[in-house]
Amino acid sequence: MPVPPTPPEELLQLLPDAVVQTDARWVITYLNPAWHKLTGYPVDGTLGQSLLDFVHPDDTGALRAGMPVFRLRFANSDYRWMRLQLHPKTDAADRVLSRQGVLIEITEISEQVLMEDRQRFLRLLETIDGVVWEAELGVGNTFLSPQVERLFGYSVEEWRADPGFWRAHVHPDDLAEALVIDDAAYYATHSYAYEMSYRLIAKSGDVIWVRDLCRVDVEHGRPNRMIGLMIDVTEQKSTELELVQSDNRYALATRGSNDGIWDWNLQTGVLHVSQRFNEIVGLSGTGHLHEDGWQFLQQLIDPDDLERVEAAYRRHLSDHHPNFSVDFRARHGSGRPVWLNWRGIAQFEDGIAVRMAGSLSDLAERGSSYDALTNLPGRPLFRDRLEHAIALHRDSASKGGDAPSHEDTTPFAVLLLDLDRFKAVNDTLGHHVGDQLLQQVARRLESCVRAIDFVARMSGDEFNVLLESIDHAGACDRARQIATALAAPYRIDSHTVTCGASIGVVNSQIGFTSTDDYLRAADAAMYQAKSHALGVYVFSGDGDAS
């Protein structure tokens, strides 16, 4: 007759290794006789107790986190190193119902080796830039990684001694919202991941912004367990708050200046403009997004100014100029012509311009014709003065006949000056130093010219000079004198600043008939002076330098 199989429970009874089974709450529900032989505890007296009560306090968190190696307290009160790989049994919802495993003593492995393994585990935790934690309702934190002392100043023992420690140290302004999230996790009916941001009061009294990446584990028949990672994001939060404040200040300043704002994605071509931008050009019904930004702008710019405007911004894109500012005529939506100033700056990635942003101003709405910072005449007055000089020169030339006397001489020259390294001064010493530098430049320019000449600040670090009743040689000499004067060091507060200028010169002998022609020519000459570090470049129409 065949021998009937031995029931599984009888096989467990015969095993020389201790078999341990717990429920979801770590309560021991089954032990075979080998438990008593190994640990000295009676089986009947052990059933119903928590397995965690027999584990060394320093190892309970590791065991719960899945580490199979820990120290177990024997009946003689000694702790011995054990290995227990627990295998969970779950229901259809993946909730733990019970755990089973075989308990094996590994005392033959030296305690030093085991401690080294433990130290490696702790060092691994220390590489994580945050505090790893575990918590249970009514118990508080059952595990904390050592970083808690570095980040918040509290020792692991201080924190774990009080079940309500975390709640007591969340900033009062964030506590109500944090408790709602925390309580929802403690009483959740399913496992899920969640995140919290709040302020924590450190031991030093400092307020630290914390980003808490959490997960709640729901197992049938036991309190919910939360595990997470607390990360110090104080610096990030401070940056975010500064950006918000900066954005608010910028928005207020923009509304106060009455400028239109634009943002241009150069990779996609999409141009975004503000409501005020549309109001300035009289196209308030066209929307704020334009799929082809340059095509939209071309439709606004007067054809006679298009080449000059395009050259200004392309020069900036080629990184030959730190920013750009250009005036042009445009056709308002109502049909009337308007003078606008378009200015901005590009963002570069790996040397390629990917985005531009800036503002648009209606020059007629800028108010005073004088520059408030330098107290020099502004662009409108300079254009008026240049138009008058062109008219006088044209009238003189049209009369013909004998050469005019010295008193009747009407030749003139237009100078466009752009400061060298001005952006570096702003970036390194601050805008207040840059403003004082512009004021000193204005005074030096005034001291370098005659009473009949005219100095104006056009925009940013660009200045124009109209030299009247002067021939070609005299204009070149005066331009070099100005370059020499501006190159001398400036004393601003405790700083010594060196900031020369690149000067473009165009003489009336060229014979242009409009202010825009002279300004374009002066701008082109200035660009040559700056590009080739010439200091002064005289426009001749054929590319020859002076």
Secondary structure by P-SEA (a helix, b strand, c coil): cccccccaaaaaaaccbbbbbbcccccccccccccccccccccccccccccccccccccaaaaaacccbbbbbccccbbbbbbbbbbbbbcccccccbbbbbbbbcccccaaaaaaaaaaaaaaaaaccccccccccccccccccccccccccccccccccccccccccccccaaaaaaaaaaaaaaccccccbbbbbbbbccccbbbbbbccbbbbbbccccbbbbbbbbbaaaaaaaaaaaaaaaaaaaaaaaaacbbbbbbcccccbbbbcaaaaaaacccccccccccaaaaaaaaccccaaaaaaaaaaaaaaccccbbbbbbbbbccccbbbbbbbbbbbbbccccccccccccccccccccccccccccccaaaaaaaaaaaaaaaaaaaaaccccccccccccbbbbbbbbcaaaaaaaaccaaaaaaaaaaaaaaaaaaccccbbbbbccccbbbbbbccccaaaaaaaaaaaaaaaacccccccbbbbbbbbbbbbccccccccaaaaaaaaaaaaaaaaaacccbbbbccccccc
